[in-house]
Every structure is written in C-alpha cells, then in structure tokens.
Amino acid sequence: MTLDSARLQWEEGLRRVDATSRQGRRHQQLANLVEAVFDELRRRVGQTFTLADLADAYVGAEDWVRDVVVREVPPRAQAGVPDTTLVQDAAFGRYARGATDYRP
C-alpha cells in the first residue's frame, strides 16, 4: 500500500466517524474506541514519527486494533462491536496529524 492510498483511507475513516456525530451513543462509542487505538499508537509508534513510519505501523495493524476494540467494548455489548477497520482508519488519520512531515 502506498502512503497516498493509506492517507486517503485514514481521512475517509475520520470523515465516517465525524458523520456519526448526530448518532449520540454510536458516535461516543466510536470516539472512545478511536481514542483507545490512538493511545496504543502512541505506545507503538512514539511521539516523534513520519507519515512513512505510521504507514509501516498500519501494515498488519488489524490484529492488534481488533484486540484493543474487543478489550474496550464491555462483554455484554460484544455483539455490537463496530467495524474495526473504521476505528483503525480514523485513529491512524487522527494520529497522522502529529507526524513531523504532515501536510493537510
């Protein structure tokens, strides 16, 4: 995957999460999950990184992102676990804004 296509996916994830802003509970759940994945990115990638570093972390992130999402969703709500790809893309999109070479 190229950096450009990854960035497109990340930005689309952010747009899709933002589009749920009027959906109350769903939006709050997504926002909380994006925050949890964001925190994990901080641990995995660090605070000083480039977009290329983040794109490298994106490859193969599905497994650990799924683990974070499942850990954060209460057991009684597991059937309603949101799309982990959406959460992953939004979290990476938000985290990308802190890259040393980020340009909107």
DRENTORKOL-3810 file (N, C-alpha, C; in nm, 4 decimals):
REM DRENTORKOL-3810
@n.u->0.0835; n.v->-0.1175; n.w->0.0000; ca.u->0.0000; ca.v->0.0000; ca.w->0.0000; c.u->0.0885; c.v->0.1246; c.w->0.0000
@n.u->0.0520; n.v->0.2206; n.w->-0.0811; ca.u->0.1295; ca.v->0.3443; ca.w->-0.0864; c.u->0.0852; c.v->0.4378; c.w->0.0254
@n.u->0.1708; n.v->0.5300; n.w->0.0575; ca.u->0.1388; ca.v->0.6287; ca.w->0.1596; c.u->0.0162; c.v->0.7102; c.w->0.1193
@n.u->0.0079; n.v->0.7464; n.w->-0.0079; ca.u->-0.1069; ca.v->0.8254; ca.w->-0.0538; c.u->-0.2381; c.v->0.7504; c.w->-0.0350
@n.u->-0.2406; n.v->0.6218; n.w->-0.0687; ca.u->-0.3656; ca.v->0.5469; ca.w->-0.0525; c.u->-0.3971; c.v->0.5250; c.w->0.0956
@n.u->-0.2960; n.v->0.5056; n.w->0.1779; ca.u->-0.3187; ca.v->0.4922; ca.w->0.3220; c.u->-0.3787; c.v->0.6204; c.w->0.3773
@n.u->-0.3234; n.v->0.7333; n.w->0.3372; ca.u->-0.3761; ca.v->0.8612; ca.w->0.3865; c.u->-0.5207; c.v->0.8823; c.w->0.3432
@n.u->-0.5540; n.v->0.8411; n.w->0.2223; ca.u->-0.6934; ca.v->0.8514; ca.w->0.1773; c.u->-0.7843; c.v->0.7675; c.w->0.2661
@n.u->-0.7433; n.v->0.6468; n.w->0.2979; ca.u->-0.8223; ca.v->0.5603; ca.w->0.3851; c.u->-0.8368; c.v->0.6218; c.w->0.5235
@n.u->-0.7285; n.v->0.6762; n.w->0.5767; ca.u->-0.7327; ca.v->0.7364; ca.w->0.7096; c.u->-0.8278; c.v->0.8551; c.w->0.7130
@n.u->-0.8200; n.v->0.9398; n.w->0.6129; ca.u->-0.9076; ca.v->1.0574; ca.w->0.6079; c.u->-1.0542; c.v->1.0160; c.w->0.5914
@n.u->-1.0782; n.v->0.9121; n.w->0.5121; ca.u->-1.2146; ca.v->0.8613; ca.w->0.4957; c.u->-1.2674; c.v->0.8070; c.w->0.6287
@n.u->-1.1828; n.v->0.7399; n.w->0.7046; ca.u->-1.2225; ca.v->0.6921; ca.w->0.8371; c.u->-1.2620; c.v->0.8070; c.w->0.9282
@n.u->-1.1832; n.v->0.9131; n.w->0.9269; ca.u->-1.2175; ca.v->1.0309; ca.w->1.0073; c.u->-1.3512; c.v->1.0909; c.w->0.9635
@n.u->-1.3722; n.v->1.1010; n.w->0.8333; ca.u->-1.4987; ca.v->1.1563; ca.w->0.7824; c.u->-1.6177; c.v->1.0704; c.w->0.8245
@n.u->-1.6003; n.v->0.9392; n.w->0.8161; ca.u->-1.7103; ca.v->0.8491; ca.w->0.8521; c.u->-1.7429; c.v->0.8555; c.w->1.0009
@n.u->-1.6422; n.v->0.8661; n.w->1.0855; ca.u->-1.6689; ca.v->0.8806; ca.w->1.2285; c.u->-1.7355; c.v->1.0152; c.w->1.2550
@n.u->-1.6860; n.v->1.1211; n.w->1.1933; ca.u->-1.7476; ca.v->1.2534; ca.w->1.2100; c.u->-1.8931; c.v->1.2528; c.w->1.1649
@n.u->-1.9235; n.v->1.1739; n.w->1.0628; ca.u->-2.0603; ca.v->1.1682; ca.w->1.0103; c.u->-2.1585; c.v->1.1066; c.w->1.1098
@n.u->-2.1082; n.v->1.0397; n.w->1.2126; ca.u->-2.1965; ca.v->0.9804; ca.w->1.3133; c.u->-2.2238; c.v->1.0766; c.w->1.4289
@n.u->-2.1804; n.v->1.2005; n.w->1.4171; ca.u->-2.1895; ca.v->1.2943; ca.w->1.5301; c.u->-2.3315; c.v->1.3150; c.w->1.5819
@n.u->-2.4307; n.v->1.2917; n.w->1.5005; ca.u->-2.5701; ca.v->1.3071; ca.w->1.5453; c.u->-2.6304; c.v->1.1754; c.w->1.5938
@n.u->-2.5472; n.v->1.0725; n.w->1.6007; ca.u->-2.5976; ca.v->0.9417; ca.w->1.6416; c.u->-2.5673; c.v->0.9107; c.w->1.7879
@n.u->-2.5433; n.v->1.0132; n.w->1.8663; ca.u->-2.5282; ca.v->1.0006; ca.w->2.0108; c.u->-2.4402; c.v->0.8868; c.w->2.0583
@n.u->-2.5039; n.v->0.7790; n.w->2.1009; ca.u->-2.4337; ca.v->0.6662; ca.w->2.1620; c.u->-2.3326; c.v->0.6036; c.w->2.0658
@n.u->-2.3714; n.v->0.5849; n.w->1.9406; ca.u->-2.2787; ca.v->0.5249; ca.w->1.8432; c.u->-2.1559; c.v->0.6128; c.w->1.8248
@n.u->-2.1776; n.v->0.7425; n.w->1.8116; ca.u->-2.0643; ca.v->0.8339; ca.w->1.7936; c.u->-1.9724; c.v->0.8292; c.w->1.9158
@n.u->-2.0300; n.v->0.8286; n.w->2.0339; ca.u->-1.9485; ca.v->0.8256; ca.w->2.1549; c.u->-1.8683; c.v->0.6965; c.w->2.1633
@n.u->-1.9309; n.v->0.5844; n.w->2.1267; ca.u->-1.8598; ca.v->0.4569; ca.w->2.1281; c.u->-1.7431; c.v->0.4593; c.w->2.0287
@n.u->-1.7691; n.v->0.5080; n.w->1.9081; ca.u->-1.6621; ca.v->0.5170; ca.w->1.8080; c.u->-1.5510; c.v->0.6093; c.w->1.8550
@n.u->-1.5874; n.v->0.7246; n.w->1.9102; ca.u->-1.4868; ca.v->0.8200; ca.w->1.9585; c.u->-1.4004; c.v->0.7576; c.w->2.0678
@n.u->-1.4627; n.v->0.6829; n.w->2.1584; ca.u->-1.3876; ca.v->0.6174; ca.w->2.2655; c.u->-1.2920; c.v->0.5122; c.w->2.2100
@n.u->-1.3377; n.v->0.4372; n.w->2.1106; ca.u->-1.2523; ca.v->0.3340; ca.w->2.0509; c.u->-1.1382; c.v->0.3956; c.w->1.9713
@n.u->-1.1662; n.v->0.5033; n.w->1.8984; ca.u->-1.0595; ca.v->0.5737; ca.w->1.8255; c.u->-0.9546; c.v->0.6238; c.w->1.9251
@n.u->-0.9998; n.v->0.6756; n.w->2.0372; ca.u->-0.9072; ca.v->0.7248; ca.w->2.1398; c.u->-0.8207; c.v->0.6108; c.w->2.1950
@n.u->-0.8802; n.v->0.4943; n.w->2.2176; ca.u->-0.8044; ca.v->0.3794; ca.w->2.2687; c.u->-0.6987; c.v->0.3340; c.w->2.1683
@n.u->-0.7339; n.v->0.3306; n.w->2.0406; ca.u->-0.6369; ca.v->0.2919; ca.w->1.9376; c.u->-0.5304; c.v->0.4011; c.w->1.9240
@n.u->-0.5708; n.v->0.5266; n.w->1.9333; ca.u->-0.4770; ca.v->0.6390; ca.w->1.9308; c.u->-0.3727; c.v->0.6233; c.w->2.0417
@n.u->-0.4185; n.v->0.5894; n.w->2.1617; ca.u->-0.3262; ca.v->0.5696; ca.w->2.2739; c.u->-0.2290; c.v->0.4550; c.w->2.2469
@n.u->-0.2801; n.v->0.3484; n.w->2.1856; ca.u->-0.1930; ca.v->0.2352; ca.w->2.1524; c.u->-0.0911; c.v->0.2745; c.w->2.0453
@n.u->-0.1328; n.v->0.3576; n.w->1.9513; ca.u->-0.0392; ca.v->0.4076; ca.w->1.8501; c.u->0.0732; c.v->0.4873; c.w->1.9150
@n.u->0.0392; n.v->0.5659; n.w->2.0139; ca.u->0.1414; ca.v->0.6442; ca.w->2.0839; c.u->0.2459; c.v->0.5508; c.w->2.1451
@n.u->0.2002; n.v->0.4390; n.w->2.1997; ca.u->0.2939; ca.v->0.3420; ca.w->2.2587; c.u->0.3760; c.v->0.2701; c.w->2.1515
@n.u->0.3118; n.v->0.2370; n.w->2.0409; ca.u->0.3777; ca.v->0.1578; ca.w->1.9373; c.u->0.4669; c.v->0.2411; c.w->1.8449
@n.u->0.4229; n.v->0.3610; n.w->1.8105; ca.u->0.4944; ca.v->0.4428; ca.w->1.7125; c.u->0.5794; c.v->0.5498; c.w->1.7804
@n.u->0.5347; n.v->0.5979; n.w->1.8939; ca.u->0.6052; ca.v->0.7038; ca.w->1.9640; c.u->0.5500; c.v->0.8399; c.w->1.9268
@n.u->0.6041; n.v->0.9416; n.w->1.9887; ca.u->0.5525; ca.v->1.0763; ca.w->1.9666; c.u->0.6216; c.v->1.1494; c.w->1.8521
@n.u->0.7393; n.v->1.1057; n.w->1.8131; ca.u->0.8097; ca.v->1.1664; ca.w->1.7001; c.u->0.8159; c.v->1.0621; c.w->1.5890
@n.u->0.7474; n.v->1.0913; n.w->1.4781; ca.u->0.7364; ca.v->0.9941; ca.w->1.3696; c.u->0.7047; c.v->1.0669; c.w->1.2395
@n.u->0.7268; n.v->0.9973; n.w->1.1306; ca.u->0.6907; ca.v->1.0487; ca.w->0.9984; c.u->0.5668; c.v->0.9739; c.w->0.9499
@n.u->0.5085; n.v->1.0235; n.w->0.8439; ca.u->0.3943; ca.v->0.9533; ca.w->0.7842; c.u->0.4351; c.v->0.8153; c.w->0.7347
@n.u->0.5575; n.v->0.8021; n.w->0.6840; ca.u->0.6062; ca.v->0.6709; ca.w->0.6397; c.u->0.6159; c.v->0.5746; c.w->0.7579
@n.u->0.6600; n.v->0.6233; n.w->0.8737; ca.u->0.6637; ca.v->0.5387; ca.w->0.9935; c.u->0.5232; c.v->0.4908; c.w->1.0285
@n.u->0.4278; n.v->0.5806; n.w->1.0192; ca.u->0.2894; ca.v->0.5463; ca.w->1.0516; c.u->0.2328; c.v->0.4474; c.w->0.9502
@n.u->0.2653; n.v->0.4665; n.w->0.8238; ca.u->0.2200; ca.v->0.3731; ca.w->0.7208; c.u->0.2791; c.v->0.2342; c.w->0.7446
@n.u->0.4026; n.v->0.2271; n.w->0.7904; ca.u->0.4625; ca.v->0.0980; ca.w->0.8236; c.u->0.3858; c.v->0.0309; c.w->0.9379
@n.u->0.3457; n.v->0.1095; n.w->1.0369; ca.u->0.2698; ca.v->0.0555; ca.w->1.1503; c.u->0.1298; c.v->0.0114; c.w->1.1080
@n.u->0.0776; n.v->0.0733; n.w->1.0031; ca.u->-0.0566; ca.v->0.0411; ca.w->0.9535; c.u->-0.0624; c.v->-0.0993; c.w->0.8952
@n.u->0.0457; n.v->-0.1399; n.w->0.8316; ca.u->0.0521; ca.v->-0.2737; ca.w->0.7722; c.u->0.0513; c.v->-0.3766; c.w->0.8856
@n.u->-0.0486; n.v->-0.4606; n.w->0.8871; ca.u->-0.0591; ca.v->-0.5636; ca.w->0.9903; c.u->-0.1205; c.v->-0.5171; c.w->1.1206
@n.u->-0.1755; n.v->-0.3966; n.w->1.1237; ca.u->-0.2321; ca.v->-0.3430; ca.w->1.2478; c.u->-0.3692; c.v->-0.4019; c.w->1.2806
@n.u->-0.4312; n.v->-0.4696; n.w->1.1857; ca.u->-0.5673; ca.v->-0.5188; ca.w->1.2068; c.u->-0.5790; c.v->-0.6036; c.w->1.3327
@n.u->-0.4826; n.v->-0.6905; n.w->1.3560; ca.u->-0.4909; ca.v->-0.7808; ca.w->1.4711; c.u->-0.4872; c.v->-0.7065; c.w->1.6036
@n.u->-0.3887; n.v->-0.6184; n.w->1.6206; ca.u->-0.3812; ca.v->-0.5508; ca.w->1.7491; c.u->-0.4931; c.v->-0.4486; c.w->1.7654
@n.u->-0.5400; n.v->-0.3891; n.w->1.6554; ca.u->-0.6536; ca.v->-0.2962; ca.w->1.6657; c.u->-0.7775; c.v->-0.3733; c.w->1.7104
@n.u->-0.8004; n.v->-0.4899; n.w->1.6522; ca.u->-0.9144; ca.v->-0.5732; ca.w->1.6931; c.u->-0.9047; c.v->-0.6060; c.w->1.8418
@n.u->-0.7848; n.v->-0.6385; n.w->1.8890; ca.u->-0.7655; ca.v->-0.6683; ca.w->2.0313; c.u->-0.8008; c.v->-0.5481; c.w->2.1183
@n.u->-0.7594; n.v->-0.4294; n.w->2.0764; ca.u->-0.7912; ca.v->-0.3075; ca.w->2.1518; c.u->-0.9423; c.v->-0.2858; c.w->2.1540
@n.u->-1.0071; n.v->-0.2995; n.w->2.0406; ca.u->-1.1519; ca.v->-0.2770; ca.w->2.0329; c.u->-1.2262; c.v->-0.3766; c.w->2.1216
@n.u->-1.1916; n.v->-0.5030; n.w->2.1118; ca.u->-1.2593; ca.v->-0.6053; ca.w->2.1928; c.u->-1.2353; c.v->-0.5798; c.w->2.3418
@n.u->-1.1158; n.v->-0.5378; n.w->2.3772; ca.u->-1.0842; ca.v->-0.5077; ca.w->2.5174; c.u->-1.1676; c.v->-0.3903; c.w->2.5695
@n.u->-1.1932; n.v->-0.2920; n.w->2.4832; ca.u->-1.2634; ca.v->-0.1706; ca.w->2.5254; c.u->-1.4159; c.v->-0.1838; c.w->2.5275
@n.u->-1.4701; n.v->-0.2782; n.w->2.4516; ca.u->-1.6153; ca.v->-0.2940; ca.w->2.4450; c.u->-1.6582; c.v->-0.3881; c.w->2.5573
@n.u->-1.7547; n.v->-0.3470; n.w->2.6410; ca.u->-1.7991; ca.v->-0.4339; ca.w->2.7502; c.u->-1.8495; c.v->-0.5685; c.w->2.6970
@n.u->-1.8266; n.v->-0.6768; n.w->2.7716; ca.u->-1.8672; ca.v->-0.8098; ca.w->2.7239; c.u->-2.0131; c.v->-0.8190; c.w->2.6820
@n.u->-2.1015; n.v->-0.7517; n.w->2.7521; ca.u->-2.2436; ca.v->-0.7600; ca.w->2.7172; c.u->-2.2750; c.v->-0.6922; c.w->2.5838
@n.u->-2.1826; n.v->-0.6102; n.w->2.5343; ca.u->-2.2050; ca.v->-0.5378; ca.w->2.4085; c.u->-2.1206; c.v->-0.5930; c.w->2.2938
@n.u->-2.0558; n.v->-0.7066; n.w->2.3144; ca.u->-1.9657; ca.v->-0.7613; ca.w->2.2131; c.u->-2.0344; c.v->-0.7849; c.w->2.0785
@n.u->-2.1632; n.v->-0.8168; n.w->2.0808; ca.u->-2.2342; ca.v->-0.8412; ca.w->1.9544; c.u->-2.2413; c.v->-0.7143; c.w->1.8709
@n.u->-2.2332; n.v->-0.5994; n.w->1.9345; ca.u->-2.2427; ca.v->-0.4729; ca.w->1.8635; c.u->-2.1090; c.v->-0.4052; c.w->1.8393
@n.u->-2.0017; n.v->-0.4842; n.w->1.8365; ca.u->-1.8683; ca.v->-0.4267; ca.w->1.8143; c.u->-1.8664; c.v->-0.3581; c.w->1.6781
@n.u->-1.8274; n.v->-0.2315; n.w->1.6765; ca.u->-1.8248; ca.v->-0.1589; ca.w->1.5495; c.u->-1.7173; c.v->-0.2116; c.w->1.4549
@n.u->-1.7267; n.v->-0.1671; n.w->1.3340; ca.u->-1.6313; ca.v->-0.2019; ca.w->1.2293; c.u->-1.4912; c.v->-0.1594; c.w->1.2732
@n.u->-1.4050; n.v->-0.2569; n.w->1.2983; ca.u->-1.2709; ca.v->-0.2238; ca.w->1.3465; c.u->-1.1880; c.v->-0.1516; c.w->1.2407
@n.u->-1.2179; n.v->-0.1748; n.w->1.1131; ca.u->-1.1448; ca.v->-0.1039; ca.w->1.0077; c.u->-1.1745; c.v->0.0451; c.w->1.0147
@n.u->-1.2990; n.v->0.0804; n.w->1.0414; ca.u->-1.3365; ca.v->0.2210; ca.w->1.0559; c.u->-1.2615; c.v->0.2839; c.w->1.1726
@n.u->-1.2610; n.v->0.2164; n.w->1.2850; ca.u->-1.1911; ca.v->0.2673; ca.w->1.4038; c.u->-1.0420; c.v->0.2810; c.w->1.3746
@n.u->-0.9851; n.v->0.1796; n.w->1.3113; ca.u->-0.8428; ca.v->0.1821; ca.w->1.2786; c.u->-0.8100; c.v->0.3002; c.w->1.1877
@n.u->-0.8856; n.v->0.3164; n.w->1.0805; ca.u->-0.8554; ca.v->0.4238; ca.w->0.9862; c.u->-0.8701; c.v->0.5611; c.w->1.0511
@n.u->-0.9741; n.v->0.5789; n.w->1.1303; ca.u->-0.9936; ca.v->0.7088; ca.w->1.1962; c.u->-0.8814; c.v->0.7382; c.w->1.2954
@n.u->-0.8401; n.v->0.6374; n.w->1.3707; ca.u->-0.7324; ca.v->0.6583; ca.w->1.4682; c.u->-0.6011; c.v->0.6917; c.w->1.3976
@n.u->-0.5703; n.v->0.6188; n.w->1.2906; ca.u->-0.4483; ca.v->0.6485; ca.w->1.2156; c.u->-0.4573; c.v->0.7879; c.w->1.1529
@n.u->-0.5748; n.v->0.8249; n.w->1.1035; ca.u->-0.5927; ca.v->0.9582; ca.w->1.0456; c.u->-0.5694; c.v->1.0681; c.w->1.1470
@n.u->-0.6222; n.v->1.0475; n.w->1.2641; ca.u->-0.6022; ca.v->1.1466; ca.w->1.3700; c.u->-0.4565; c.v->1.1511; c.w->1.4134
@n.u->-0.3950; n.v->1.0344; n.w->1.4271; ca.u->-0.2557; ca.v->1.0292; ca.w->1.4703; c.u->-0.1621; c.v->1.0880; c.w->1.3654
@n.u->-0.1972; n.v->1.0714; n.w->1.2387; ca.u->-0.1133; ca.v->1.1228; ca.w->1.1292; c.u->-0.0904; c.v->1.2725; c.w->1.1402
@n.u->-0.1843; n.v->1.3422; n.w->1.1979; ca.u->-0.1727; ca.v->1.4881; ca.w->1.2092; c.u->-0.0578; c.v->1.5314; c.w->1.2978
@n.u->-0.0024; n.v->1.4380; n.w->1.3741; ca.u->0.1128; ca.v->1.4685; ca.w->1.4593; c.u->0.2460; c.v->1.4320; c.w->1.3963
@n.u->0.2444; n.v->1.3821; n.w->1.2734; ca.u->0.3690; ca.v->1.3436; ca.w->1.2058; c.u->0.4541; c.v->1.4656; c.w->1.1768
@n.u->0.5836; n.v->1.4477; n.w->1.1820; ca.u->0.6749; ca.v->1.5599; ca.w->1.1580; c.u->0.6624; c.v->1.6140; c.w->1.0165
@n.u->0.6190; n.v->1.5288; n.w->0.9230; ca.u->0.6055; ca.v->1.5738; ca.w->0.7845; c.u->0.4601; c.v->1.5863; c.w->0.7389
@n.u->0.3680; n.v->1.5974; n.w->0.8347; ca.u->0.2256; ca.v->1.6073; ca.w->0.7998; c.u->0.1961; c.v->1.7403; c.w->0.7296
@n.u->0.1228; n.v->1.7304; n.w->0.6212; ca.u->0.0699; ca.v->1.8454; ca.w->0.5491; c.u->-0.0735; c.v->1.8121; c.w->0.5126
@n.u->-0.1690; n.v->1.8991; n.w->0.5436; ca.u->-0.3104; ca.v->1.8701; ca.w->0.5105; c.u->-0.3322; c.v->1.8574; c.w->0.3604
END
